Amino acid sequence: MTASQLRTQVKRIYKDLLYLGRDYPLGYAYFQPRLHGAFMSQAGLQDEQQIRDGIERAEFVKREIEALYYLKKYRAMRERYGAPPSAEVGTGSGMERVENTAATATATATAAT
């Protein structure tokens, strides 16, 4: 891959992250300087593999931020409209089994230490 293609990918992911930063919970004024600093700290990279690794890390951060937004939206909708009837306690939904399994695993891990 040529240097210009890598540069294009870096610019694209930077712009995508800036776009996602508009709705960041702590605000754009918090997000933008930190994003800029993170990219500038890697500006001196010359090795193609290191640049690719940085792009992969940025893609991961992008997916995490998107997941944060989806979770925020889900919680707002659930608070606004309530839980669907199948997700309420006592209806035998799979959700309570997952929560019980997670609680049991946490208790077991705590007891083992």
C-alpha positions as CSV (number, residue, x, y, z in Angstrom):
1,M,0.0,0.0,0.0
2,T,1.4,3.4,-0.9
3,A,2.0,6.2,1.5
4,S,-0.8,8.3,-0.1
5,Q,-3.3,5.5,0.4
6,L,-2.4,5.2,4.1
7,R,-2.6,9.0,4.4
8,T,-6.1,8.9,2.9
9,Q,-7.2,6.2,5.3
10,V,-5.8,8.1,8.3
11,K,-7.6,11.3,7.2
12,R,-10.8,9.4,6.7
13,I,-10.8,7.8,10.1
14,Y,-9.9,11.1,11.7
15,K,-12.8,12.8,10.0
16,D,-15.1,10.0,11.0
17,L,-14.1,10.2,14.6
18,L,-14.5,14.0,14.6
19,Y,-18.0,13.5,13.2
20,L,-18.8,11.0,16.0
21,G,-17.3,13.4,18.6
22,R,-20.1,15.9,18.0
23,D,-22.4,13.8,20.2
24,Y,-19.8,12.7,22.8
25,P,-21.3,12.8,26.3
26,L,-18.6,15.2,27.6
27,G,-19.0,17.5,24.6
28,Y,-17.1,18.2,21.4
29,A,-14.8,20.7,23.2
30,Y,-13.6,17.8,25.4
31,F,-13.4,15.3,22.5
32,Q,-11.7,17.2,19.8
33,P,-8.4,18.2,21.5
34,R,-7.9,14.7,22.8
35,L,-8.5,13.2,19.4
36,H,-6.1,15.7,17.9
37,G,-3.5,15.0,20.5
38,A,-3.9,11.2,20.0
39,F,-3.3,11.5,16.3
40,M,-0.5,14.0,16.6
41,S,1.3,11.7,19.0
42,Q,1.5,9.2,16.2
43,A,2.3,11.7,13.4
44,G,6.0,10.7,13.3
45,L,5.3,7.1,12.4
46,Q,7.2,6.0,9.3
47,D,6.8,2.2,9.3
48,E,3.9,1.0,7.2
49,Q,2.9,-1.7,9.7
50,Q,2.8,0.7,12.6
51,I,0.6,3.0,10.6
52,R,-1.8,0.1,9.8
53,D,-1.9,-0.8,13.5
54,G,-2.8,2.7,14.4
55,I,-5.6,2.7,11.8
56,E,-6.9,-0.6,13.3
57,R,-6.8,0.9,16.8
58,A,-8.7,4.0,15.5
59,E,-11.3,1.8,13.9
60,F,-11.8,0.0,17.2
61,V,-12.2,3.3,19.0
62,K,-14.8,4.3,16.4
63,R,-16.8,1.1,16.9
64,E,-16.7,1.6,20.7
65,I,-18.0,5.1,20.4
66,E,-20.8,4.0,18.1
67,A,-21.7,1.3,20.7
68,L,-21.7,3.9,23.4
69,Y,-24.1,6.0,21.4
70,Y,-26.4,3.0,20.6
71,L,-26.5,2.1,24.3
72,K,-27.3,5.7,25.2
73,K,-30.1,5.8,22.7
74,Y,-31.4,2.4,23.9
75,R,-31.4,3.6,27.5
76,A,-33.2,6.8,26.6
77,M,-35.9,4.9,24.7
78,R,-36.3,2.3,27.5
79,E,-36.6,5.1,30.1
80,R,-39.1,7.0,27.9
81,Y,-41.3,4.1,26.9
82,G,-40.5,1.4,29.5
83,A,-39.3,-2.1,29.0
84,P,-41.1,-4.3,26.5
85,P,-43.5,-6.8,28.1
86,S,-41.2,-9.7,27.3
87,A,-38.3,-8.2,29.2
88,E,-40.0,-7.5,32.5
89,V,-39.1,-9.6,35.5
90,G,-41.2,-12.7,36.1
91,T,-42.1,-13.3,32.5
92,G,-39.5,-16.0,32.0
93,S,-37.4,-14.0,29.5
94,G,-33.9,-15.0,28.8
95,M,-32.6,-11.7,30.1
96,E,-33.0,-12.6,33.8
97,R,-31.2,-15.9,33.1
98,V,-28.3,-13.9,31.6
99,E,-28.2,-11.6,34.6
100,N,-28.4,-14.5,37.1
101,T,-25.6,-16.3,35.2
102,A,-23.4,-13.2,35.3
103,A,-24.1,-12.6,39.0
104,T,-23.2,-16.2,39.7
105,A,-20.0,-16.0,37.7
106,T,-19.0,-12.8,39.5
107,A,-19.8,-14.3,42.9
108,T,-17.8,-17.4,42.1
109,A,-14.8,-15.4,40.9
110,T,-14.9,-13.3,44.0
111,A,-15.1,-16.3,46.3
112,A,-12.2,-18.0,44.5
113,T,-9.8,-15.0,45.3
